[in-house]
Amino acid sequence: METKKIIDEALAEGRRALLEYEAEEIFSNYGIPVSPGRLARNAGEAEAVAGEIGFPVVMKIMSPQIVHKSDAGGVKVGLTRPEDVAAAWDEIMDNAAAYDPSARIKGILVQKMISESGGREVIVGASTDPQFGPVIMFGLGGIFVEVLKDVSFRVAPVSPEEALRQIREIRTIAILDGVRGNGPIDFTALADLISRVSRLMLEQPRVSELDANPILASEDGVRALDARIILA
């Protein structure tokens, strides 16, 4: 679905926070790599999606009323068989109903579970500053962004060349250059991703903030494992 339509539909429903599958679809529209997956609306669809993208898979509840999916028992990881998917569907739906009986369930996102040896987690975020416009943030991802607060910033537009300089400003760059037998990540692919986030923010003024956290960066490329977009 085109980006404008995704945003229009969310705002028509009174939602500023896009659901993860909507955010990932917008990312894909801008050439930002995400985990393969699709929204399923029943257990049979979930099994079919898992079969198409390949096991193992992750399943996540998609509801505007359930923001913290894990707290609601709405996430299952490491599913390796069709029967696991079917059982996880029932369990997630039961958990969601118990957590918030009034929650509107859009479906369950079934995604390829990606884990690469030597992969490192980074974050790319963006927000709109009243004075400077879209500002792009980069740093180590996962829990590290909160613990280390080792991030760098650029005002959009950010070219791939400028993104490479932004990446190298963090203090912990040695982790991405390669340690303990791990080679350097694909810096070219990461810089391209940052530049694409910059373009998304400039071309979509109704997006007030976003982040991809974590992004799994390895020697073979980069891929966003989670996506969040907030509308103005």
GULOGU-644782 format. One record per residue: residue in three letters; z, y negated, x negated of N, C-alpha, C, O in turn. Coordinates in steps of 0.001 Angstrom, whole numbers, plus 500000, padded with zeros to 6 digits. Each point is the difference from the previous one (the first is absolute). Example, Ala and Ser with C-alpha at 12.3 -4.5 7.8 and 13.67 -1.06 7.14 Angstrom:
BEGIN
<ala, <507800, 505690, 486810>, <500000, 498810, 500890>, <500000, 498800, 499100>, <500665, 500019, 498964>>
<ser, <498615, 498931, 501386>, <500060, 498810, 499180>, <500730, 498910, 500770>, <500169, 498892, 499491>>
This chain:
BEGIN
<met, <500000, 501189, 499156>, <500000, 498811, 500844>, <500000, 498755, 499116>, <500673, 499969, 498970>>
<glu, <498571, 499004, 501432>, <499940, 498801, 499177>, <501348, 499279, 500007>, <500778, 500099, 500948>>
<thr, <499467, 499175, 497965>, <501292, 499353, 499800>, <500347, 499042, 501135>, <501135, 500000, 500476>>
<lys, <497923, 499195, 499958>, <500267, 499030, 501073>, <500491, 500694, 501255>, <500932, 499523, 500648>>
<lys, <498456, 501594, 499702>, <500388, 500708, 501224>, <501404, 500586, 499882>, <500766, 499968, 500962>>
<ile, <499574, 500562, 497874>, <501348, 500544, 499797>, <501041, 498906, 500201>, <501009, 500205, 500676>>
<ile, <498737, 498631, 498731>, <500943, 498887, 500113>, <500059, 499484, 501433>, <501081, 499738, 500527>>
<asp, <497755, 500116, 500100>, <499966, 499517, 501385>, <500808, 500904, 500919>, <500769, 499515, 500830>>
<glu, <499063, 501791, 499029>, <500694, 500942, 500882>, <501507, 499949, 499797>, <500764, 500039, 500965>>
<ala, <499667, 499871, 497768>, <501440, 499925, 499729>, <500605, 498743, 500604>, <501054, 500060, 500633>>
<leu, <498292, 498810, 499177>, <500526, 498744, 500533>, <499987, 500002, 501521>, <500891, 499429, 500629>>
<ala, <498102, 501210, 499971>, <499943, 500089, 501464>, <501166, 500807, 500549>, <500430, 499780, 501132>>
<glu, <500090, 501163, 498065>, <501156, 500802, 500394>, <501316, 499311, 499647>, <501076, 500543, 500253>>
<gly, <498837, 498253, 499158>, <501206, 499276, 499617>, <500621, 500493, 498709>, <501193, 499802, 499770>>
<arg, <498011, 500838, 499382>, <500514, 500549, 498745>, <499551, 499172, 498807>, <498818, 499685, 499863>>
<arg, <502133, 499963, 499271>, <499664, 499361, 498730>, <499956, 501011, 498862>, <499263, 499809, 499033>>
<ala, <501507, 501253, 501070>, <500006, 501037, 498966>, <498991, 501082, 500376>, <500143, 500656, 501031>>
<leu, <498852, 499525, 498141>, <499039, 501059, 500249>, <500649, 501350, 499702>, <500879, 500102, 499144>>
<leu, <498682, 500918, 501564>, <500413, 501358, 499682>, <499299, 500439, 498719>, <498957, 499460, 499631>>
<glu, <501628, 501523, 499704>, <499496, 500378, 498682>, <498531, 500406, 500032>, <499235, 499627, 499111>>
<tyr, <500366, 501131, 501904>, <498605, 500440, 500028>, <499054, 498819, 500218>, <498862, 500027, 499531>>
<glu, <501597, 498933, 501179>, <499179, 498798, 500183>, <499868, 499243, 498677>, <498911, 499560, 499630>>
<ala, <502207, 500297, 499670>, <499979, 499312, 498703>, <499101, 500742, 499016>, <499244, 499380, 499252>>
<glu, <500840, 501939, 500753>, <499185, 500777, 499066>, <498518, 499920, 500349>, <499147, 500052, 499114>>
<glu, <500547, 499822, 502175>, <498600, 499838, 500386>, <499452, 498664, 499502>, <498855, 499926, 499554>>
<ile, <501955, 499026, 500519>, <499583, 498713, 499458>, <499837, 500086, 498489>, <499030, 499478, 499450>>
<phe, <501903, 501171, 499883>, <499858, 500208, 498558>, <498666, 500680, 499687>, <499270, 499572, 499106>>
<ser, <500424, 501481, 501631>, <498749, 500733, 499767>, <498787, 499106, 500223>, <499007, 500098, 499278>>
<asn, <501076, 499021, 501734>, <498897, 499069, 500268>, <499720, 499100, 498800>, <498877, 499533, 499814>>
<tyr, <502147, 500230, 499377>, <499853, 499155, 498818>, <499852, 500816, 498709>, <500094, 499453, 498901>>
<gly, <499677, 501832, 501238>, <499788, 500834, 498825>, <501249, 500282, 499195>, <499917, 500367, 498828>>
<ile, <501253, 499462, 501797>, <501272, 500295, 499334>, <500317, 501469, 500241>, <500160, 500400, 501154>>
<pro, <499937, 500423, 497798>, <500191, 501444, 500190>, <501335, 500337, 500654>, <501043, 499483, 499598>>
<val, <498921, 501383, 501409>, <501209, 500475, 500678>, <499948, 501524, 500073>, <498970, 500611, 499715>>
<ser, <502150, 499992, 500671>, <500043, 501449, 500154>, <499126, 500412, 501184>, <500060, 499363, 501053>>
<pro, <499134, 501683, 498798>, <499202, 500477, 501137>, <500914, 500403, 501152>, <501039, 500625, 499789>>
<gly, <498573, 499017, 501417>, <500811, 500359, 501154>, <499448, 499399, 501270>, <499040, 499229, 499975>>
<arg, <501580, 501135, 501147>, <499542, 499499, 501287>, <501111, 500126, 501030>, <500871, 500862, 499882>>
<leu, <499096, 498281, 501124>, <500966, 500068, 501077>, <499652, 501161, 500926>, <498855, 500141, 500428>>
<ala, <502140, 500689, 499877>, <499837, 501111, 500946>, <500805, 499697, 501249>, <501097, 499447, 499932>>
<arg, <498334, 500927, 501221>, <500673, 499707, 501275>, <500570, 501240, 500681>, <500612, 499899, 501063>>
<asn, <499192, 501253, 498338>, <500650, 501215, 500484>, <500065, 500990, 498843>, <499411, 499772, 498943>>
<ala, <501310, 501332, 501265>, <500217, 500963, 498921>, <498692, 500623, 499524>, <499819, 500245, 498807>>
<gly, <499271, 500010, 502132>, <498716, 500577, 499619>, <499199, 499084, 499102>, <499390, 500443, 499028>>
<glu, <500615, 498267, 501303>, <499310, 499030, 499141>, <500650, 499947, 498625>, <499308, 499907, 498986>>
<ala, <502017, 500153, 500977>, <500706, 499950, 498721>, <499604, 501179, 499110>, <499774, 499826, 498802>>
<glu, <500143, 501366, 501778>, <499582, 501167, 499226>, <498564, 499841, 499516>, <499673, 500383, 498877>>
<ala, <499469, 499052, 501969>, <498603, 499813, 499619>, <499863, 499006, 498851>, <499230, 500220, 499066>>
<val, <501528, 498681, 501012>, <499958, 499002, 498927>, <500484, 500606, 498696>, <499392, 499800, 498949>>
<ala, <501712, 500946, 501125>, <500543, 500628, 498791>, <498979, 500943, 499375>, <499854, 500050, 498779>>
<gly, <499437, 500700, 502070>, <498987, 500903, 499491>, <498850, 499265, 499330>, <499442, 500480, 499013>>
<glu, <500203, 498358, 501522>, <498889, 499220, 499447>, <500354, 499370, 498657>, <499201, 500042, 499064>>
<ile, <502000, 499370, 500837>, <500353, 499281, 498773>, <500602, 500918, 498942>, <500021, 499655, 498819>>
<gly, <500469, 501515, 501600>, <500553, 500961, 499055>, <501500, 499881, 499830>, <500559, 498903, 500009>>
<phe, <500080, 502237, 499837>, <501446, 500045, 499805>, <500339, 499753, 498532>, <499147, 500183, 499132>>
<pro, <502109, 499398, 500577>, <501095, 499679, 500926>, <499805, 498640, 500657>, <499255, 499155, 499503>>
<val, <501434, 500648, 501635>, <499882, 498737, 500727>, <501364, 499418, 500311>, <501027, 500673, 499919>>
<val, <498948, 498051, 500439>, <501177, 499267, 500468>, <499726, 499587, 501437>, <498868, 499661, 500343>>
<met, <502160, 500364, 500502>, <499858, 499543, 501386>, <501019, 498900, 500267>, <501171, 500130, 499644>>
<lys, <498371, 498769, 500995>, <500858, 498840, 500249>, <499797, 499514, 501435>, <498866, 499837, 500451>>
<ile, <502222, 499934, 500250>, <499932, 499485, 501364>, <499448, 498575, 499982>, <500325, 499218, 499106>>
<met, <498847, 500446, 501872>, <499426, 498657, 500105>, <500414, 499394, 501340>, <499478, 500368, 501053>>
<ser, <501463, 498701, 498886>, <500491, 499328, 501195>, <500439, 498583, 499647>, <500692, 499807, 499000>>
<pro, <498920, 499195, 501801>, <500458, 498639, 499722>, <501509, 499858, 500046>, <500562, 499120, 499349>>
<gln, <500107, 501746, 501422>, <501445, 499905, 500144>, <500776, 500764, 498919>, <501215, 499843, 499881>>
<ile, <498091, 500976, 499340>, <500682, 500783, 498959>, <499521, 499500, 498642>, <499020, 500500, 499447>>
<val, <501684, 498510, 500029>, <499620, 499391, 498730>, <500442, 500872, 498825>, <499241, 500222, 499056>>
<his, <501991, 500265, 501017>, <500535, 500829, 498910>, <499777, 501473, 500372>, <500862, 500651, 500589>>
<lys, <497976, 499838, 499053>, <499554, 501331, 500438>, <500918, 501112, 499504>, <500297, 500936, 500743>>
<ser, <500150, 498971, 498015>, <500848, 501059, 499445>, <501349, 500063, 500716>, <500515, 501087, 500261>>
<asp, <500058, 497746, 500056>, <501282, 499962, 500699>, <499916, 500680, 501358>, <500984, 500553, 500493>>
<ala, <497836, 499401, 500105>, <499809, 500594, 501321>, <499600, 501469, 499928>, <499737, 500622, 501030>>
<gly, <500214, 499934, 497773>, <499532, 501379, 499851>, <498518, 500116, 500290>, <499524, 501038, 500459>>
<gly, <499745, 497876, 499265>, <498580, 499964, 500340>, <499056, 500255, 498852>, <498817, 499675, 500091>>
<val, <501682, 500903, 498822>, <499156, 500291, 498840>, <500236, 501432, 499542>, <501139, 500451, 499885>>
<lys, <497768, 500255, 499856>, <500065, 501340, 499422>, <499021, 500071, 498835>, <498847, 499582, 500114>>
<val, <501628, 500952, 498766>, <499166, 500042, 498794>, <499823, 501438, 499520>, <500756, 500895, 500378>>
<gly, <498242, 499304, 498790>, <499796, 501289, 499360>, <499616, 501126, 500938>, <500366, 501153, 499772>>
<leu, <498897, 498524, 501283>, <499573, 501034, 500955>, <498772, 500702, 499454>, <499016, 499352, 499643>>
<thr, <501036, 501983, 500289>, <498958, 500745, 499294>, <499190, 500950, 500878>, <499039, 500606, 499525>>
<arg, <501338, 499534, 501766>, <499296, 500946, 500872>, <499815, 499390, 501389>, <500770, 499124, 500393>>
<pro, <498219, 501325, 500355>, <499798, 499496, 501355>, <501230, 500168, 500883>, <500326, 499119, 500796>>
<glu, <500355, 502013, 499062>, <501189, 500222, 500831>, <501127, 499035, 499643>, <500824, 499662, 500850>>
<asp, <499213, 499891, 497884>, <500984, 498985, 499608>, <499707, 498677, 500699>, <500915, 499296, 500428>>
<val, <497806, 500375, 499681>, <499588, 498757, 500651>, <500379, 500025, 501477>, <500524, 499019, 500528>>
<ala, <499210, 502100, 500133>, <500323, 500123, 501424>, <501505, 499875, 500232>, <500436, 499325, 500933>>
<ala, <500351, 501326, 498217>, <501454, 499925, 500140>, <500507, 498589, 499711>, <500903, 499505, 500674>>
<ala, <498504, 499849, 498309>, <500413, 498638, 499646>, <499674, 499029, 501129>, <500758, 499066, 500260>>
<trp, <498112, 501154, 500411>, <499642, 499133, 501121>, <501105, 500011, 501065>, <500460, 498947, 500441>>
<asp, <499954, 502254, 499962>, <501033, 500111, 501033>, <501304, 499373, 499552>, <500661, 499311, 500776>>
<glu, <499716, 500926, 497969>, <501275, 499479, 499494>, <499976, 498479, 499916>, <500970, 499345, 500381>>
<ile, <497934, 500087, 499127>, <499894, 498544, 499892>, <500060, 499353, 501382>, <500691, 499000, 500194>>
<met, <498585, 501573, 500762>, <499992, 499435, 501349>, <501388, 500092, 500653>, <500429, 499069, 500681>>
<asp, <500265, 502047, 499109>, <501354, 500140, 500540>, <500943, 498978, 499363>, <500815, 499383, 500687>>
<asn, <499066, 500445, 497990>, <500851, 499037, 499296>, <499745, 498578, 500481>, <500935, 499221, 500185>>
<ala, <497792, 500449, 500015>, <499644, 498655, 500445>, <500557, 499722, 501393>, <500497, 498906, 500269>>
<ala, <499419, 502078, 500607>, <500510, 499838, 501362>, <501516, 499812, 500002>, <500536, 499222, 500789>>
<ala, <500147, 501496, 498323>, <501449, 499862, 499904>, <500396, 498659, 499382>, <501010, 499406, 500378>>
<tyr, <498191, 500131, 498678>, <500290, 498742, 499294>, <499800, 498798, 500908>, <500824, 499086, 500020>>
<asp, <498066, 500915, 500742>, <499705, 498893, 500914>, <499153, 500537, 501151>, <498776, 500083, 499889>>
<pro, <501870, 500278, 501204>, <499265, 500577, 501135>, <498930, 499077, 500571>, <499055, 500465, 500636>>
<ser, <501087, 498229, 499141>, <499032, 499058, 500552>, <498860, 499670, 499033>, <499108, 499220, 500334>>
<ala, <500920, 501370, 498475>, <498984, 499689, 498989>, <498608, 500433, 500469>, <499819, 501083, 500556>>
<arg, <499202, 498033, 499201>, <498608, 500334, 500300>, <499399, 500682, 498771>, <499881, 499393, 498936>>
<ile, <499746, 501861, 501226>, <499475, 500783, 498882>, <498479, 499917, 499990>, <499340, 500393, 500962>>
<lys, <500112, 499092, 497946>, <498540, 499934, 499857>, <499429, 501339, 499553>, <498843, 500317, 500277>>
<gly, <501978, 500465, 499031>, <499563, 501280, 499458>, <500741, 500282, 498709>, <501019, 499375, 499707>>
<ile, <498471, 501556, 499535>, <500581, 500334, 498697>, <498915, 499906, 498941>, <498922, 500574, 500153>>
<leu, <501366, 498700, 498769>, <499071, 499878, 498891>, <500121, 501227, 499116>, <501081, 500312, 499501>>
<val, <497796, 500387, 500305>, <499953, 501164, 499116>, <499254, 499577, 498745>, <498838, 499599, 500070>>
<gln, <501826, 500489, 498782>, <499427, 499535, 498741>, <500061, 501071, 498932>, <500893, 500847, 499993>>
<lys, <498148, 499099, 499113>, <500028, 500851, 498820>, <501203, 499616, 499143>, <500222, 498819, 499732>>
<met, <500550, 502172, 499842>, <501136, 499739, 499117>, <499495, 500022, 498565>, <499555, 501033, 499500>>
<ile, <500520, 497814, 499844>, <499427, 499844, 498669>, <501111, 499887, 498972>, <500903, 499173, 500122>>
<ser, <499012, 501666, 498877>, <500956, 499961, 498894>, <499251, 500377, 498734>, <499583, 501145, 499827>>
<glu, <500251, 497876, 499287>, <499249, 500234, 498772>, <500938, 500032, 498813>, <500874, 499145, 499862>>
<ser, <498940, 501849, 499279>, <500769, 500065, 498770>, <499658, 498789, 499141>, <498827, 499715, 499755>>
<gly, <502185, 499586, 499798>, <499756, 498820, 499182>, <499775, 498741, 500802>, <499807, 498932, 499419>>
<gly, <500213, 501160, 501925>, <499811, 498816, 500826>, <501223, 499103, 499961>, <501131, 500480, 499926>>
<arg, <498640, 498229, 500124>, <501096, 499029, 500021>, <499883, 499129, 501241>, <498899, 499659, 500431>>
<glu, <502248, 499986, 500140>, <500011, 499231, 501235>, <500055, 498503, 499705>, <500846, 499529, 499241>>
<val, <498227, 499733, 501380>, <499994, 498547, 499887>, <499912, 499415, 501402>, <499751, 500719, 500968>>
<ile, <500457, 497973, 499135>, <499914, 499306, 501285>, <499078, 498801, 499861>, <500011, 499304, 498985>>
<val, <499197, 500468, 502043>, <499236, 498761, 500130>, <500360, 499402, 501348>, <499880, 500664, 501029>>
<gly, <500555, 498101, 498971>, <500376, 499326, 501241>, <499339, 498642, 500082>, <499454, 499501, 499016>>
<ala, <500599, 499905, 502162>, <499419, 498669, 500182>, <500710, 499301, 501149>, <500435, 500637, 500959>>
<ser, <499675, 498048, 498932>, <500554, 499192, 501077>, <499350, 498629, 499941>, <499432, 499609, 498980>>
<thr, <500660, 499667, 502127>, <499379, 498681, 500084>, <501039, 498921, 499762>, <500940, 499838, 500779>>
<asp, <498877, 499430, 498139>, <500891, 498897, 499666>, <499507, 498726, 500698>, <498799, 499731, 499994>>
<pro, <502105, 499476, 500610>, <499577, 498792, 500724>, <499230, 499019, 499124>, <499142, 499266, 500490>>
<gln, <501164, 500722, 498218>, <499364, 499034, 499098>, <498789, 500582, 499282>, <498965, 499344, 499885>>
<phe, <501168, 501904, 499625>, <498956, 500562, 499145>, <499047, 500947, 500717>, <498965, 500371, 499448>>
<gly, <501373, 500021, 501770>, <499169, 500989, 500684>, <500370, 501406, 499574>, <501138, 500230, 499591>>
<pro, <497931, 500730, 500492>, <500328, 501391, 499665>, <500419, 500173, 498541>, <499305, 499563, 499083>>
<val, <501849, 501085, 500720>, <500530, 500289, 498672>, <500099, 501519, 499855>, <500522, 500682, 500882>>
<ile, <498974, 499838, 498003>, <499942, 501442, 499771>, <501069, 500397, 498996>, <500126, 499379, 498944>>
<met, <500643, 501653, 501382>, <501085, 500486, 499139>, <499685, 501400, 499501>, <499444, 500820, 500730>>
<phe, <500919, 499451, 498010>, <499830, 501330, 499418>, <501248, 500400, 499239>, <500644, 499155, 499378>>
<gly, <499711, 502142, 500664>, <501114, 500495, 499210>, <500088, 501509, 500084>, <499174, 500643, 500648>>
<leu, <501822, 499918, 498701>, <500259, 501423, 500154>, <500431, 500253, 501438>, <500650, 499153, 500613>>
<gly, <498992, 502005, 499926>, <500236, 500252, 501417>, <501215, 500861, 500276>, <500840, 500229, 499129>>
<gly, <499234, 500247, 502124>, <501126, 500823, 500412>, <501297, 499207, 499920>, <500041, 498827, 500371>>
<ile, <501011, 501813, 499147>, <501302, 499341, 499890>, <500033, 498998, 498847>, <500857, 499117, 499970>>
<phe, <498211, 501017, 499077>, <500063, 499166, 498803>, <499804, 498526, 500297>, <500581, 499148, 499328>>
<val, <498599, 500538, 501682>, <499759, 498593, 500297>, <501289, 499313, 500442>, <500189, 498813, 499732>>
<glu, <500702, 501922, 500943>, <501265, 499420, 500443>, <501028, 499970, 498879>, <500793, 499064, 499902>>
<val, <499192, 501963, 499250>, <501013, 500105, 498948>, <499667, 499102, 498815>, <500860, 499266, 499514>>
<leu, <497888, 500790, 500017>, <499619, 499282, 498785>, <499536, 498570, 500273>, <500128, 499120, 499149>>
<lys, <499327, 500661, 502066>, <499450, 498684, 500337>, <499035, 499512, 498915>, <500002, 498826, 499629>>
<asp, <499181, 502095, 499875>, <499042, 499715, 498932>, <498622, 499846, 500639>, <499245, 500966, 500110>>
<val, <500437, 497815, 500309>, <498753, 499757, 500727>, <499280, 498783, 499426>, <500592, 499172, 499308>>
<ser, <498119, 500744, 500999>, <499198, 498846, 499602>, <499230, 499497, 501216>, <499776, 500749, 500950>>
<phe, <499817, 497979, 499019>, <499370, 499373, 501164>, <498715, 499281, 499601>, <499843, 499534, 498871>>
<arg, <499233, 500392, 502112>, <498790, 499201, 499870>, <499655, 499388, 501352>, <500257, 500596, 501046>>
<val, <499168, 498229, 498925>, <499490, 499370, 501212>, <498559, 500464, 500198>, <499203, 499971, 499062>>
<ala, <500461, 500457, 502156>, <498644, 500460, 500303>, <499025, 498814, 499938>, <500384, 498869, 500299>>
<pro, <498357, 501385, 499314>, <499397, 501309, 499726>, <500379, 500526, 498615>, <500220, 499236, 499060>>
<val, <499849, 502101, 500845>, <500327, 500666, 498744>, <498822, 500896, 499629>, <499718, 500976, 500695>>
<ser, <499610, 498703, 498237>, <498887, 500825, 499527>, <500550, 501249, 499323>, <501172, 500021, 499622>>
<pro, <498010, 501024, 500215>, <500476, 501185, 499260>, <500474, 499652, 498592>, <500964, 500581, 499503>>
<glu, <498351, 498463, 499855>, <500395, 499616, 498647>, <501375, 499329, 499996>, <500830, 500264, 499130>>
<glu, <499396, 498864, 501858>, <501307, 499346, 500095>, <501082, 500999, 500402>, <501149, 499887, 499572>>
<ala, <498478, 501092, 501252>, <500954, 501029, 500405>, <500472, 500816, 498801>, <501167, 500385, 499930>>
<leu, <497934, 499876, 499132>, <500403, 500731, 498784>, <501059, 499216, 499231>, <500957, 500580, 499487>>
<arg, <498874, 498111, 500433>, <501009, 499177, 499318>, <501312, 500006, 500785>, <501081, 500035, 499413>>
<gln, <498817, 499931, 501919>, <501201, 500042, 500831>, <500769, 501302, 499778>, <501224, 499982, 499865>>
<ile, <498069, 501135, 500097>, <500636, 501307, 499785>, <500780, 500006, 498698>, <501113, 500523, 499942>>
<arg, <498313, 498900, 499019>, <500601, 500073, 498667>, <501154, 499031, 499806>, <500609, 499971, 498931>>
<glu, <499699, 499238, 502086>, <501135, 499065, 499887>, <501343, 500657, 500284>, <501036, 499439, 499645>>
<ile, <498977, 501743, 500991>, <501304, 500604, 500291>, <500637, 500516, 498708>, <499296, 500411, 499077>>
<arg, <502017, 499567, 500861>, <500721, 500390, 498787>, <499870, 501487, 499707>, <500068, 500426, 498847>>
<thr, <499740, 500370, 502227>, <499979, 501457, 499843>, <498577, 500546, 499901>, <499729, 501125, 500423>>
<ile, <499371, 498079, 499021>, <498596, 500412, 499914>, <499828, 501291, 499202>, <499033, 500732, 500213>>
<ala, <501895, 499555, 498868>, <499890, 501217, 499188>, <499969, 501257, 500870>, <499392, 501000, 499621>>
<ile, <501267, 498953, 501555>, <499990, 501156, 500901>, <498586, 500287, 500483>, <499618, 501159, 500162>>
<leu, <499604, 497787, 500068>, <498628, 500178, 500471>, <499048, 500306, 498846>, <498970, 500644, 500196>>
<asp, <501376, 498892, 498595>, <499171, 500298, 498830>, <500098, 501465, 499599>, <499104, 500536, 499348>>
<gly, <501998, 500112, 501048>, <500132, 501426, 499702>, <501210, 500303, 499138>, <500163, 499442, 498915>>
<val, <500697, 501465, 501589>, <501185, 500420, 499254>, <500191, 501496, 500167>, <499589, 500579, 501006>>
<arg, <501037, 500043, 498007>, <500373, 501413, 500053>, <498836, 500906, 500411>, <500128, 500834, 500896>>
<gly, <498768, 498985, 498446>, <498863, 500892, 500234>, <499062, 499558, 501094>, <498900, 500539, 500123>>
<asn, <501505, 498492, 500675>, <499109, 499481, 501030>, <499101, 498926, 499419>, <500460, 499122, 499271>>
<gly, <498255, 500949, 501053>, <499068, 498993, 499539>, <500085, 498740, 500829>, <500772, 499946, 500957>>
<pro, <498447, 499032, 498699>, <500011, 498765, 500768>, <499404, 500200, 501390>, <499129, 500850, 500193>>
<ile, <501338, 498373, 500763>, <499428, 500056, 501337>, <498597, 499388, 499972>, <499574, 499444, 498987>>
<asp, <499723, 500666, 502129>, <498672, 499394, 500138>, <500190, 498519, 500337>, <500072, 499620, 501169>>
<phe, <500007, 499555, 497791>, <500255, 498577, 500207>, <498854, 499320, 500742>, <500227, 499075, 500780>>
<thr, <498550, 501378, 498983>, <498849, 499397, 500669>, <500091, 500193, 501508>, <499747, 499071, 500767>>
<ala, <500618, 502149, 499661>, <500128, 500284, 501429>, <501145, 499216, 500618>, <499886, 499525, 501130>>
<leu, <501215, 500335, 498145>, <501147, 499255, 500517>, <499664, 498515, 500135>, <500357, 499368, 500994>>
<ala, <498958, 500078, 498009>, <499611, 498590, 500076>, <499035, 499763, 501150>, <500068, 498964, 500663>>
<asp, <499041, 501978, 499579>, <499065, 499883, 501122>, <500750, 500005, 501327>, <499666, 499245, 500912>>
<leu, <501357, 501617, 499192>, <500802, 500044, 501229>, <500687, 498662, 500242>, <499991, 499499, 501124>>
<ile, <500603, 499918, 497843>, <500676, 498713, 500141>, <499016, 498934, 500459>, <500322, 499186, 500865>>
<ser, <498490, 500817, 498563>, <498985, 499028, 500380>, <499574, 500165, 501454>, <499751, 499012, 500691>>
<arg, <500165, 502230, 499775>, <499629, 500264, 501397>, <501097, 499542, 500968>, <499700, 499499, 501083>>
<val, <501559, 500670, 498535>, <501105, 499481, 500807>, <499900, 498480, 500098>, <500220, 499422, 501064>>
<ser, <499449, 499944, 497829>, <499813, 498555, 499979>, <498913, 499580, 500986>, <500179, 499039, 500748>>
<arg, <498703, 501673, 499258>, <498899, 499662, 500903>, <500394, 500219, 501450>, <499648, 499202, 500868>>
<leu, <501088, 501885, 499405>, <500473, 500267, 501361>, <500821, 498824, 500509>, <499800, 499539, 501124>>
<met, <501125, 499975, 498051>, <500874, 498906, 500425>, <499209, 498717, 500254>, <500310, 499256, 500931>>
<leu, <498687, 500483, 498262>, <499212, 498784, 500167>, <499113, 500070, 501243>, <499801, 498996, 500684>>
<glu, <499668, 502194, 499603>, <499057, 500142, 501107>, <500685, 500247, 501343>, <499371, 499871, 501050>>
<gln, <501915, 500483, 498919>, <500725, 500301, 501242>, <501224, 499091, 500114>, <501114, 500425, 499696>>
<pro, <498691, 498335, 500737>, <501126, 499057, 500051>, <501086, 500387, 500996>, <501107, 499464, 499944>>
<arg, <498591, 501464, 500972>, <501037, 500430, 500948>, <500951, 501020, 499366>, <501005, 500362, 500611>>
<val, <498693, 500105, 498177>, <500925, 500863, 499252>, <500929, 499098, 499199>, <499551, 499260, 499124>>
<ser, <501745, 500801, 501175>, <500951, 499133, 499299>, <500595, 500673, 498779>, <500322, 499331, 499019>>
<glu, <499830, 501993, 501029>, <500502, 500721, 498828>, <499590, 501464, 500076>, <499719, 500536, 501072>>
<leu, <500258, 500091, 497761>, <499678, 501428, 499924>, <500602, 500572, 498730>, <500346, 499268, 499073>>
<asp, <499771, 502033, 500898>, <500279, 500677, 498737>, <499509, 501433, 500050>, <499914, 500622, 501059>>
<ala, <499773, 499871, 497777>, <499674, 501402, 499784>, <501046, 500528, 499035>, <499982, 499674, 498813>>
<asn, <500935, 501149, 501702>, <501118, 500475, 499187>, <500483, 501354, 500512>, <500519, 500101, 501112>>
<pro, <499308, 500945, 498069>, <499469, 499906, 498651>, <498485, 500172, 499949>, <499371, 500529, 500916>>
<ile, <500081, 499002, 497979>, <498648, 500372, 499588>, <500169, 500979, 498856>, <500702, 499720, 499029>>
<leu, <498652, 501429, 501089>, <500059, 500972, 498916>, <498867, 499699, 499022>, <498822, 500110, 500339>>
<ala, <501557, 499508, 498441>, <499027, 499667, 498963>, <500033, 501083, 498927>, <501065, 500353, 499493>>
<ser, <497767, 500166, 500171>, <499915, 501049, 498980>, <498807, 499715, 499090>, <499334, 498974, 500134>>
<glu, <500411, 501933, 498957>, <498843, 499857, 499114>, <498694, 500085, 500779>, <498968, 499514, 499538>>
<asp, <501072, 501105, 501652>, <498771, 500262, 500759>, <499743, 499011, 501128>, <499008, 500143, 500715>>
<gly, <501855, 498856, 499469>, <499773, 499040, 501062>, <501293, 499576, 500669>, <501090, 500271, 499496>>
<val, <498785, 499063, 501639>, <501156, 499494, 500742>, <499818, 500313, 501474>, <498878, 500134, 500489>>
<arg, <502255, 499980, 500216>, <499936, 500259, 501437>, <501292, 499513, 500651>, <501097, 500325, 499546>>
<ala, <498758, 498887, 501531>, <501167, 499518, 500742>, <500527, 501123, 500882>, <499252, 500564, 500798>>
<leu, <502032, 499766, 499065>, <500611, 501068, 500787>, <500680, 499477, 501252>, <500340, 500778, 500892>>
<asp, <499862, 497918, 499187>, <500612, 499394, 501185>, <499487, 498573, 500104>, <499788, 499336, 498986>>
<ala, <500012, 500196, 502231>, <499440, 498659, 500201>, <500773, 499286, 501095>, <500404, 500611, 500989>>
<arg, <499799, 498087, 498828>, <500700, 499176, 500990>, <499296, 498660, 500113>, <499707, 499353, 498995>>
<ile, <500024, 500236, 502241>, <499372, 498694, 500247>, <500753, 499313, 501131>, <500249, 500592, 501049>>
<ile, <500113, 498136, 498717>, <500650, 499164, 501013>, <499055, 498854, 500337>, <499441, 499360, 499109>>
<leu, <500386, 500389, 502185>, <499106, 498943, 500452>, <500762, 498692, 500218>, <501209, 499991, 500235>>
<ala, <498059, 498930, 499679>, <500613, 498675, 500194>, <500333, 499770, 501464>, <500520, 498943, 500356>>
